[in-house]
Amino acid sequence: MSQFLYDASSFVASSREAIELSAPHIYLSALPFADRSSLVYQDFASHCTGLITIDIFGIGQRGGKAIMTLTGHGGAVSSVAYSPDGLMLASGSSDGTVRIWDTLTGEETISPLVSGSGYVCVVSVDFASNNKWVASGTSAGFVCIWNVKSGQKSLRRLEGHRSYVNSVVFSPDSFRLASASDDTTVRLWNAETGGQLRVLIGHASSAEGVAFSPDGDIVASISSDQTIRLWHSTTGQVARKMINDVGLLSIVFSPDGKMIAVASEFWIKLWRPQTGEQVAMLKAENYIYSIQFMPDGQSLVAVHDQGLLIWALHPVPTKKLWIDLGGHSEYVHLATFSPDGQYIASASNDDAIRIWSAGSVQPGIQPSPAPEDRIQSMTVSRDGTFIISWSYYRLVRMWNACTSGETFPPLCEHSLWATSVAIAPSGRLIASVLADDTVRLWDTQSGVAVGEPMRGHTDGVNAVTFSDDGRWLASASKDKAVCMWDVTTQQMLPVGPLLCNDEVATVSFSPDSKLVAAGGEDGLIHLWWTDTGEQAYKPCKVSTMIHSLAFSPDGTHILSGGDDDEAHIWHVSTGSPIHLLQGNTNWVCSVAWSLNGCLIATGSRDDTVRLWDAMTGEELAKLCGHTHWVTAVAFTPDGRFIVSGSDDSTIRKWDVEAACNTAWECDNDPVAALASANMEEGWLVGSYGELILWVPAEYRQYLQAGLCTQVFGERRVVISASDQGLYAGSDWTACWSD
């Protein structure tokens, strides 16, 4: 019974978002996604029929790891702290509020605590050991102490700092509060009265973090001046100073006080406070945002990107695990353990807090797959059989366009950053541009570089494209120039370089290869004749910056997307506007024209792919599913699908016909409704706004359902109707078979 009640609590808390809005989704959504090993699932799933089928690849089946998501903040969550009894959680946000949450129910226990009027961000929070005080450090330079005992809130504002308060921490006995600020000082306060006790002066740059030793005798502070300072908390005198080679971001004492851990960009360094001796250096792959010892002191936890790195410290700090905190759509700023070590609370820039079962971080667990690669550029081969993508982590990869996420090994991995990739019409060559100002060609069969790097630009190259006949290659650069290259000889054509007024972001050939177009920072579309390099037509002003260009299949029109949140269709020879495609709410990063000339696709920083009628400029469909910027879009050659790449690390394939047929009569056909559904705020929604299915946050990024027919990547969540059909709408109660 005890286990059942525990599982029931986790079940309700983790699916609260669905249940509160629509109670039938206890059965229709929450139950299918529940932990298969939980007693709730085992007792109830056998009584249900006609529910969705879920197939998960590359991700652990939801196993009680994500307990609940706390939403309510209107800005990035910068800090979280548990109360000593573990029953409350405090969070601070850039929305200027501190919120107190009941960790059992996920409810806010009192109304939000507002730090001040105007634009004031809460940077750091801490709970006192007396279980009633919460402190917050703010961007305005003052510190707040709130009394949250018994739901009553009172505020003491502590003033003295002249800039950002980066860190606040109570002493173990709750009598004192330490604060570290951008004004280079660390200050000690009387937590009861709010009076200032000491100003600790010595850092030459911003004080980034502060921590009390477990006995409260020592205050440790870190600074961007590359020093660690230990102070006597009663006298304010410096006890010891340690030097680091770069600035420091986070500091914490081990539970026994015998060790200090500091985060330093990509490193964690361990020091003995008694002697100032550095005893270990732990390397991380990504930037470290915060660190913490586990409550038992046996392991050290570092937060970076969307997960945790964990080192077991005994007998030596060598065992490293990666724990994926999937579900956050932005990077995790901080994570902290509950006092009993059973839970982890994570604070993210996606405005949410998530609470996890810490059982997944116990010794022996296998690490999750490495984080996926954020897609920077993507293109579809001329025959439609494969997709080429270029990732944030420098990988060029080839994907089988006909199978569900089946991939080939990476074609090549660069040691330098790059921004663009293109595939030759023959499908045999790939062009990529590197941060060393060069363009490289690669063989798609072997992944081996072809020839030498093509040099000619004097600054970073932003984009590259092949001509339609495959003879030429054009590159666009920060040096305000477009260069054209002979693919066979890999030499620059004598007609270049072609000069613009500012940095060039995108370049495109006309279908007959007679024109090359470019756009960028100057907001102009430039057109040149490829045989002479002469300006073909007067540049036309589009926006403040152009991110993407595409010619119509007949070459008479050109499509542009930019940071004015719109796409434009222009007549090539006259420069006159034809249609303005309005609907995106953020920059249009990528545009594409279908080969039959009838449809246009746009990808935007509003996380959507949109489909437009090229003849009328009418928006036909908005495809929702990506959880971050859509950086690339392309039609398959047959026009049946749109392929999109995103900063959320996924490539998606969308059904064009289904997207256009938004008026399907799905009222009495839940299976058809699911097939045409779109993702909106965590729900698969039908064409009439009906709620078809709620999807847990940790699965949304990898969801393959509705109009999205394929997700390419190591991680996929495929949702479909079961063999028994699907019960929904007014017939939902038929899912209960007993």
N, C-alpha and C positions, 0 to 999 in steps of 0.2 A: 504493500500500500504506500509506503514511504517513497519507493522508487517511482511508482505511478504518479504520485502527486508532484514529485520533482520534475518528471517528464512532462506532465500536464502544464506546470508553470512555465517551463521552457517553451513548450509548444505555443501557448497563448502569447507569451511575451515576444517571441521571435516572429509571430505572424500578426501581431497587434494591428499593424498598418492596414491589413486587409480586413480583419474582423470588425474593426471599429467602423469602417465605411460600409461594409456589406456582409452581414452575418452569414448568408449562405456560403460565402467563400471560406468558412471554416472547413467545409467539405470539398468545395470545388477547387480551391487553391491551396489552402494551408496544409491539408492532409496529404495531397500528392507530393508536396515538397518536404514533408516532415522527415525527421531522422528515422531511417528504416529499422534501427535497433531499439527505438523507444517503445515503451509499453503502450503509449497512446496510438502509435501507428499500428502496432501489432494487434491491438484490441479492436480497432475501428476499421482499418483498411479492408479487412475481409468482408465487411458488411456492405461495401460500396461497389458500384459498378458504373460504367460510363463516365469515368474521370479521365483526365488527360494522362498521357504516357510521357515520361521524362527519361531521356537517355543522356548521360553525362560522360564527357570525354575530357581527360586531362585535369579534372578537378575532383576533389574528394566529394562524395555524396554528402549532402547536408547532414552532418552528424552531431548536431547540438553545439557546434563550435560557436556559431553566431547566435547569441542569446536574444539580443534585442537591439533595435536602433532607436536612438533618442533624437527627435527632431523638434525644432522650435526656434533655434537661433536663426537670425537673419543675416549671418555672415560667417566667415571662417572661424572654426573653433580652435583656439590657440593653446588651451591648457585644460586639463582635467585633474581632479584630486579626489580620492576617496576619504570619507570620514573614518576615524579610527575603528568604529564598530562595523564598517563596511555597508551600512544601511543607506547611506546617502552618497551622492556624487556631486561635486561642484564642477561647473564648467565655465570658462570665460571665452568671450568671442569678440571679433572685430565689430559686432553690432552694438558694443558698449554695455552689454549686460553680463551679469553672473547669474547662472541658473542652478537651482538645487533640485536634484532628481532622487526619487525613491528607487533604489536599485532592484527592488523586488517586483514593482509594478511598472516602472518606467514613467510614472507620472511626476510632474513637477510638484514639489511639496509646498512651495510658496510662489508668489508672483515674482517675475524677474527682478533682480536687483540692478538698478540702473546706476552706473558709475558717475555720470555727469551729463550735462546738457551739451549739445553740439556733437561734433565728431570725435568721440573718445573711444578708443579700442581697449579692451581688456587683454593684456599680454600674458599674464600669469595668475594662477590661483593656488591657494593652499588651504587645507583644513587643519585646525589646531587639534592637539591631542585631547583637549577638554570636550571635544565633540560639539561645540557650540559656535566657535568663531570660524569665519571664512575670510581670508585676506585676498585682495586682488591688486595687482600692479597695472597701471594704465599708461597709455601713450601720452597722456597729458602731464605725466610726471608726478601725480599724487598716488598715494596708497589708500585703499579702503579696507576697513575691517567691519564685517557684518556679524551681527548676533543672529543666528538662525535657529536658536533653541526654541523648541515648541512652536515652530511656525512664526515666531515674532522676529521681525527684522529691524535692526537699528544700525545706523551707520556712523562710523568715526572716520573722518578723512584726515590722513596724515600728509602734511605738506612740508617740503624741504628739497626734494629732488627738482632739477631744472629741465629734465628731459625724460624720455621713455624709461619706465621701470620694467626691466626685462625679466626679473625674477623676484618672487617673494617666498619666504619659508619661515614657519614658526619654529621656535626652539622646542626640544622634546618636552619641556615642562609647560609650554604654552605661555610663559610669562613674557617672552621677547619675540620680536619679529625682525627678520633681516630682509633688506631689499637692495637690489643691485640695479644700477641705472646707466644709461648712456652718458650721464654727466660725469662719469668715471668714478663715482663714489659708491661705497656700500654704507648703508645706514642701519643702525639698530634702534628699535622702538620698544617702548613699554606697551605690550599688547592690551593691557587692561585700561590704561589711561590715554594712550595715543601719544604720550610724550616721547621726544627724541632723546635717546640715551647716548649714542656715539655716532660720529661721522668718521668712517674709515677711509683715509685718503692715502693714495700711493699708486694706484693704477694710472697709467699715462693715456689710456684710451677707454672706451666704453666697457663697463663691467657687465658681462653677459649672463653670469649665473652665480648663485650663492647656495651654500649648504651648511647645516649644523652637523657637528659630530654627534654620535648617539648619546654621549654624556653631556652635550651642550656646552662644553668648555671651549671648543674651537669653532670659528666661523671660517669656511673656505670660500674663496671667490676666484673667479676666472675672468679674463679680459681679452679683448682683441689686441692688447699690447703684448700678447704671447706669454703672459705670466700667470702662475697660480700663487695666490697669497693665502697664508694661514694666519688668522688673527686670534688673539685671546679675547673671548667674547665679553669678559668682565672689564678689561682695561682698554681694549681696542689696540693694543700693541701688536706689532707684527711678530709672529712666532717663527715663520719660515717663508721663503720665497723660492719657487721653482720656475725654471725657464723652459718654454716649449718653442718649437721652431715655427709654428704658425698660430694664428688666433684660435681661441677656444670658445666652444658654444654651449657646453653642458657639463655639469659636475655633480657627483653624488658620492656619499660615503657608503662603504659596505656596512651591513647591520652590526658587525662587531667593532667597527671603527678602525680596523687595522689597514684599510686600503681606501684610496681615493681613485675613482675612475673619472676621466675627462674625455669628452668628445672633441676631436680636432679634425674637421673636414672628413676625410676618408679613413681616419684612424681613431682607435680608442686606446688610451694609454693609462696604465695602472701605476700608481705611486704609493709609497709608504709614507704617511704623513709624519711619522715619528722621526724619520731620517731624511726625507726628501729624495729617497732613492726611487728611480723608475724601474719597475720590475717586469713589465711586459708591454708589448705593442700588438694590437689586434687589428688586422686589415679588413676593411669592408669594401665591397665593390662600388657602392654608391655613397652619396653624401649622407652623413649621420646628422639627424636632427635632435635627438635626445637619447639619454641612456638611463638605465636603472638596474639596480641589483634585484634579483628575485628575493622574496621575503626570507627564504632560508639561507641567503647569502652564498649559495653554491653555484649560481649562474649569473651571468651578466646579459642584459637585454639592450639592444640598440634599435632605434626606430629609423628606418629610411624608406622613402617612397611609400609603398603600400604594404609594408610588412615589417617583421621583426627578425633580427639576427640574434641568435642566442649562442653564447659560449659557456660551456661547463668549465668552471675555473679550477676544479680539483681532479687529479693531482696537478695538472698543468692546463692552462687555457688554450686548448687546441681543438676541441670538438665544437664545430660550428653548424647550426641548423638555420634553415630559412623557413619562417612561418608566414604564410600568405594571409594578409588581412583583406581578402577580396571583398568587394562590396562598396568600399569607398571609391568615389569617382575622381578624387583629387588626392594629393599626397597626404600621408598621415604625419601630423606635426608632432604629436606626443602620444605615448601609451604608458599606462601605469597599471600595476597590479593591485588587486584588492588586498586588504591586510591579511586575509587568510590564504592568499596565493591561489584561490580557485578561479578568479576571473581577471580579465584584462579589459580596461576601458581605453579606447583609442579616440583621439581628437583629430579631425581632418579639415582641410580647406574646403570640403564639400558641404560645410555647414552642419555636419552631423556628428554624433557620438555613437560608437558601437561598442557593445559589451560582448565579450567572448568567453567561452569556457577555456580556462588555462590548462585543461587536461591535455590539449594538443601540443603543449610545449614540454611535456615530460621526456626524460631521456629515452632514447630508442625510437622516437618517431622518425619516419623518413621525411626528408625535406620535400616541399612542394616543388613543382617545376619552376624554373627561373622566370622572372617577370617577362611578359611578352614584349615584342619590339613595337614601339610607336611608329606608325607608318608615316613616312615623310613624302613618299612619291610612289606612284603605282601606274601600271599600264597593262593592257590586254593584248596578247599576240594577235596578229592579223587573221590567223585561222581559228581563233577563239579557244584553243586547247589549253593554254596556260596563261598565268598572270605573273608579272614580274613586280616585285615590291622592293623598295629601299627603306631601311628602318633607321630609327634614331640611334640604334646600337651598331650601325655601320655594316649591316648585313644586306647583301643582295640575295633575294630568295625567289625561287620559282615554284608556283603552286599549280597543281592540277585543277583546271577550271571545271572539270566534269565530275569530280568526286567530292565527297563531303569532307573538305579539309585535309585530304591526303596531300602530303608535301614531299618534295625532294630535299636533299641536304642543301644548305646554303651554297650558292654558286661561288661566292667570294666574300671575304671579310676584310674590310679595310682598317688600317690603323689611324685613318684620318676621317674627319666628319665630311659628309656630303649632303647635298640637298635635292638631287634630282636623278632620275633614271629613265631611260628610253629604250625601246626595243626596235630593231630594224624590221622593215616589212617582211623580210625573208624569215625572221624568227631566229636567225643564227647568231646575231650580234646584240650585245647590250652595251649601251653607253652610260657611264656614270661620271659625275663631276665631284672632285675632291676639294678639301679645304686648302690644298697647296696650290690652288689656282689652275689645276690641270683637268683635262678630260681624258678618260680611259675607255678602251673598248675591251669587251670580254666575250669569250665564246660560250654560248648557252649550253653546249653539250659537255664541255670539259670544265667550265668555270675558270679557264686559264686566260690571263691577260693576253690581248692581241697587240703586238707592236709596243711602241714606247708611248709614254704619256704625251698628250698633245698640249704644247705650251704656247701661249700667246697673250693670255690675259694677265693683267698686272694686279688683280685683286680677286676675291672669291667668286666662283662661278655659281649662279643661282639655278639655272635651268639648262636643259639640253633636249634636242628633238631631232629626229631623222626626217629627211624629205620623203615624199610619198614613193619615189622611185628607189630610195635607199642609197643613192649616190652621195648625198651630202649630209652633213651634220651641222646644226647651228647651236651655238652656246651663248647664253646671256649672263652678264657679269656685273658685279658691283663697280667695276671700272668704267661704267657707262657705255659699254660697247657690246656689240653682237659680232661674234666671229663665225665664219663658215669654213667647214673643213671638207676635204676630199676623203671619203671613207676608205678608199682603196690605198691611197698613199699616206693618209693621216697627216697631210700637210694643209696649212691654212690657204684658202682660196685667195687669189690676188685682189678680189673685189672688196675685201674687208680690211680692217674692222669697220663696222657700221656704227656710227656714234649717235647716242641719245643725250638728253640734257641732264640725266641723273641715273642713279642705279637702275639696272634692268633686271626685272624679276621673272619675266616669262617670254618665251619665243615660240613661234609657230610658222610652219610652211603652209602655203596654199596647196590644194590637192594637185594642181598641175605643176607644182614646184617652181612657178615663175615669180612668186612673191614670197617674202619672208616678213613677218610682222613681229613687233616687240612692244612690250609695255613695262612700266615699273613705277618708280617713285615720282616721276613727273606727271603721272596721270594721263599721258598721251599714248595713242596707238600710232606707232611709226611703221611705215610700209616702204620696202625697197624692192627693186627689181633684182633678182638673184644673178642675172647674167652680167649686169653692169655695176651693181651696188648703188645705183642712183635712187634718190627718193622717188617713189612711184606716185604718191598722192600726198597732199598736205596732211600732217598729223591732226587727228581729231582728239579733242579734250573729252575724257571720260569721267574721271574721278580724281581724288587726291592720290590714289595709288592703285595700280592694276596688278592683280595677282595671277590671272590666268587668261589665256586667249585660245579661241578655236575657230577655224574657218568652217563655213557651211560646206557640204559635200560638193556643191557646184561652184564654190569659190567666189560667189557674188556677195556674200555677207560674212561678217566677222562678229564673234561673240566675245564679250569681255566680262570678267568678274573682278570686283575690287572692294576696297574698304568703305564704300558708301552703302554697303548692305544690299546692293542691287546688281543685277546682270543687265547688260545692254546689248542689243543687236544693232549693228551699223551696216550701211551699204558701203562696200569697199571702195568703189570708184568715186562716189560723191561725198563720202564721209557723213552722210545724213543719218540721223537716228531712225530706226524702224520700230523697235519695241523696247520698252523698259519693263524688265521682269522684277516685280516688287513682291515681297513676302518674307524674305529672310530678315532676321532680326540681328544679324551680325555679319562680319565680313564674308564675302563670297570667295572662298579659297580656290575653287576649281570649277571649270565648266567643260561640257562635252556636248557634241552634236551627234545624233544617230546617223548611220550611213545613208538612210533613206531621206534624211533632211527634215523629217516630220517632228522629231522630238528633241528636246534639250534637257540636259541634267545639270544641276548645280550642287556643289557641296559647300557647306558653310560652317563658320565658327559657332552657329547656333545649334550644332550637333545634328543637323538634318541633311537629308538628300531630298531635293525637290525636282519634280518632273514637270515640264512645260510644253505647251503646244508652240512649235516654232513658227507657225503661220500667224497665230493670233496673239501670242504672248500670254495666253491664259495658263494659270497654274492648274495642273491636272492632279497632282498628288504630292503629299508631304510624307516622306518615309522616315519614321522615327525608330531608333534602335541603338544607334551609336551613343556613347556616353561622353564623348568629347569631340573636338573639332573634326570635321570631315575634310581631309586634306587633299583627296584625289577622287575623281569620278571618271568612269569610262563606260561606254556601251559595248556589249559584245557585238561581234560583226553582224550577227543575224538580227540584232535589235531587240531580242526577247528579254534581255536582262541588263540591269545596270550593276556595275561593280564599283564599290566605294572603299576607300582606305581611310583610316582615322587615327587620330592621336590616342584613341583608346586601345590601340594595339591590335585591332581586328580589321580584317577585310570581309566585306559582306556582299552577297549577291542577291539582287532584288528582282522580283517578277514584274516586268513592265505591264503586261496585260492585266494582271490582277490589280496592280496599283491604279490603272486607269479606270477599271470597272468598280468604282467605289459605290455604285448604286445597286449592287447586288441585293437581291431580296433574300436576306439571311435570317429573317425573323423566326422562321420555323426550322432553320437548318444550322445548328450550332457548329457543325464541322465546317461548313462554308464560311460561317462568321469567323471562326478561328483562322482559316486560311487567308482571309483578307484583313485581318486585324492589324492595328498599328500600336506601337508602344508609346504610351503617354503617362509620365509620372509614375512608372512602375506597374502600370496596368496595360494589358493587351485590350484595346478598345475597338469595338465594332464600328461599322460605317455610320451608325446612328448614335454613337456615343455610349453604347451599352458596355458594361464591364464584363469582359469575357473571362479574364484570368489575371490574377495578381502574381507577380514574379518577385521572389526575394532579391534584395539589393545585390547580394554577392553573385547572382547569376545573370543579371541584366546585361552586363557587358558582353557576355558570350552567348546570348540568346539567339537561337535559330528557330523562328516561328513566324506565322503570319506571312506577310509579304516578303520577309527575308527567307530565301530558300536555302542559303548556305552561309555558314560562317567558316572562314579559313583561319586555321590556327591550331595550336596544340590544345586549346581549351574550347569546348563547345557544349552548349546545353540545347538539346534538340527536343522540342515539344510538339506533340502530335496527338490526334484523337486516338482513343483506344479501339480495340477490335469491337467492343460493344457499342461504338458510337460515342456520343458526348451529350450529357444532360446539362442544360443551362437554361437561362431565362425562366419563364413561368413553370417549366417542367423540371426544375432543378431537383425537387424532392424525390424524383424517380431514381436518383442515384443511390438511395438507401434501399437495399435489397431485402432486409429483414423487417 
